[in-house]
């Protein structure tokens, strides 16, 4: 079989209009303050959706990327949605998105892998283009964690945010596109960041409303992230037979500004080789990488021929990276 080179040809994002500042959260009665949030998380504000569902945000981002590509919805072959906040347990959010964007000929499925979900989605979806199964694959990270906030849980108010980012995977010129994917997980740390939800691991008698928010061991996640970042970057480069000094730019999952800064320090790379927008958008989980990627491109941070790595890490514990020569 002749495999094709596949890359990200277009990007887009969609963010809810409602801006929620740190002071807004304090005014809601949450036990926190603006200084703590800025210093510990690097977040100044975040976005909260109003009445929209996750599929609404995903569909808007998807429509925008198709408009950029001048691609009719019926030409989309497959839709992959990375989300931890789906519209419903079933059907998949991707099926709602398929209907909303009019992609009548597309297959659709979800990837539920928290903050590294977009990395897993890109790695999986790229195979369908590479082996000639499909020509146009839409991958979207979309989240509305604000829908599940509980006042007693500060994390859900201060860290998480709503939004969607989309990319289009297509065949690209020889030598461009995806060079390597690296995906890993360590289920021994599954209890370090959990949204119990309505999963079958919990009895019917448990108080359901107390299980829809995130419970996180912040110190454990910090330690994990600073091990996952160099592991993902170095091993993805190794798979591509590349050296670190050949890497032009990194887009990280926007988990925490201090994690990104410390991660770059561990890698021995300058902050000029990465991009952050957690300051204004917070942690949008699986949507954070495509949202940051789109903004970095719009600001001229990434150009054709650059070696760009997308790095995610989060619940599972799971982490991963995608390395592309930008097309």
Secondary structure, DSSP 8 states (H G I E B T S, - for coil): -----EEEEEEEEE--SEEEEHHHHHHTT-S--HHHHHHHH--SEEEE-SS--HHHHHHHHHHHHHHHHT--GGG--EEEEE-SS-S-SSS-HHHHHHHHHT-TT-EEEEE--GGGHHHHHHHHHHHHHHTTS-S-EEEEEEE-GGGG--TT-HHHHHTB--EEEEEEEEE--TT-EEEEEEEEE-GGGGGGEE--TT-TTS-TTS-GGGGSS-EE-HHHHHHHHHHHHHHHHHHHHHHTT--GGG--EEEE--S-HHHHHHHHHHHT--GGGB---HHHH-B-GGGHHHHHHHHHHHTT---TT-EEEEEEEETTTEEEEEEEE--
